[in-house]
Structure formats: C-alpha cells, structure tokens
Amino acid sequence: MKPQTFKQACVNWTYEPGAYAAFLEEAWPLIDKVPGRLGQIEAFFLYQSARSLRSQTRGIDLLPAHAVLEIGSFRGRSSVALGLGLQRNPEGGFRLYCLDPFFDEQLAEGFLAEFRRNIAAAGLTDIVECIPSTSKEAVQRWPLSRPLAMLWIDGNHEYEHVRDDLLCWLPFLNPGGIVAFHDWYLLGVREALLRHFFPNPCLQEVAVIDYNLVAARKVDAPPTCEQRATKKRMEWALRTGSTSPWLALLAMTYEVLSRPFGNLHHFFRETISVTRQRS
Ligand SMILES: C[S@@+](CC[C@H](N)C(=O)[O-])C[C@H]1O[C@@H](n2cnc3c(N)ncnc32)[C@H](O)[C@@H]1O
C-alpha cells in the first residue's frame, strides 16, 4: 500500500497506512487526558517520529543516540506523545529527557507534581527523566557522551530563546536525528526559524504539520538541489499558509522587490521619483 499524507492540515509528511488508526486507538486517549494545546495531528507526528527513531543512523564513527530531549514540557501533553512513541519503538532503549523549570510565577506551586502524575498515569515513569531547569542552564551540564536522536523545542517562545534552543542544542543532535518546533504562528518562533532554521544547510527533509509544527532532519552531506527546492517550498507554504506554488511565487516576488526598501510602498516611491528625475 502507498504511504499516506494528510490533506490540508499537513504539508509534506507521509506515514505508513494504518499508523494513524493505531495511534488513535492506543495513544491519543492517554495524550488527550493531559491539558495542553498540542493538536491531534501534531501529537501523531511526535508519536510516530519517536516510534520510528533509530539510534545508529551512520557507521560506527558516532556514539548511538538513545536520548530524546523535550524543551518545555508544561503538564506533559507532548511528553506523553513522545514517550508512548518511544515505548513502542522496536529498537528499545530510548529515554525521554523533559526539560522545564516547572514553575510559573502565576501558579503558586509550580507544576512538577502534576507533570509526574501525568507521566505515571500514561505508564511512562521508566523512560522519562525530568530536568527541572532552564534550557540555558541544562545545556552547560549536558554530557557529550549523550547525543540526541530527537530534539523537540517548545519552551520559551521569545525570539532569543528559540534561537538559543536551536543553536545551543543542535550540536548534540546526531546526523539523521530530528529537530522539531511548535507554534510557528508566534512571531518569536517565526523569526528564529526564518533566520536560523531555514538557511541552515544541515537541516533538510522539512516537514510542516498543521502549518504550525515545523520539523527537519539533521544531515551531514551538502543538500541536493531537490532537497533545497523542497525546503524553499515548505518555507513558503508556511509563510503564505497555503501549498499553492502561485501564491508562493507572488509572495517571493513581493519580498524580493520590497526587501531592499523595507516595503513595497517605498519601492514604488523610489522608482517613481527616479523616473521623474530622468524625464
Ligand atoms: C508552551 S509550554 C509547553 C507545552 C508542552 N510541550 C505541552 O505539550 O503541553 C512552554 C513551557 O516552556 C517552559 N519554559 C519557559 N522558559 C523555558 C526555558 N528557558 N527553558 C525550558 N523551558 C522553559 C514553560 O515553563 C512552559 O511549561
């Protein structure tokens, strides 16, 4: 049977037939018990990616990666999606590290206890380790002997934080590993992705889920023309919120014309004033 692709909600990601039905039956009811904003299709992407991870993606020159890192766990909704996927990974031996200060100034108590309860209710205590810390503090203590197979970035959504989460943690991700971000629609996330994710040639095979979750695979060879073209197409699908290549072309033309001038209004003003001077 042919692999399946989501229509509308998802761009450029395929999965085995029957996988979604199995997810709905065995994982979604447990994930949906945990409060949070992660949608069903996004949860399926995390679950299915975790389920199909391989620890050794290249020869014997790299340490195998058995660690998956989540930056921003909150009450554990995406942690349960990732954890259930890892639990069903046929290779076994993976661990999920959940990184979050687990504290919110508005909540007097923090939410570590609730996170732990949710992980236990999903039967994931054995494979989940929580790290009550900020991303910046944790990266300084992370051992080089613990490479990552997957990096899920859903912590602080300000530009500087998303940028640092990507740039500081990406060196720990083994080639072949997956990096994914949530909440493209937020300005800080969008800016960090446009500046540091899309231009990075090491990140290819871009997948866009629900126009909101963006993922890529880390590669260690120069991208082919086809990979670069697919990545550009994904970037513009996200920017325009549509898979139409015509809309992308229009938007790209707009950007090329307006970029040096700030916006298109200035472009026309300059063009008209130069034309008037000449005549
Ligand atoms: C959008 S929530 C995460 C949602 C979660 N992934 C889920 O599925 O429900 C963002 C989380 O990032 C955490 N956070 C904020 N700043 C952080 C930082 N510097 N490092 C790690 N986590 C951070 C917050 O405490 C919050 O729990």
The ligand as a Gaussian input file, in Angstrom:
#p B3LYP/6-31G(d) Opt

LIG

0 1
 C        4.021000      26.013000      25.580000
 S        4.539000      25.323000      27.090000
 C        4.981000      23.682000      26.643000
 C        3.805000      22.840000      26.282000
 C        4.057000      21.356000      26.282000
 N        5.069000      20.972000      25.324000
 C        2.761000      20.623000      26.034000
 O        2.667000      19.834000      25.103000
 O        1.822000      20.862000      26.775000
 C        6.071000      26.086000      27.343000
 C        6.845000      25.575000      28.536000
 O        8.174000      26.056000      28.427000
 C        8.668000      26.254000      29.713000
 N        9.809000      27.171000      29.646000
 C        9.794000      28.528000      29.704000
 N       11.048000      29.006000      29.618000
 C       11.865000      27.924000      29.499000
 C       13.276000      27.778000      29.378000
 N       14.095000      28.822000      29.360000
 N       13.783000      26.517000      29.290000
 C       12.954000      25.434000      29.306000
 N       11.608000      25.532000      29.406000
 C       11.062000      26.751000      29.502000
 C        7.483000      26.824000      30.485000
 O        7.657000      26.604000      31.882000
 C        6.316000      26.059000      29.869000
 O        5.971000      24.960000      30.668000

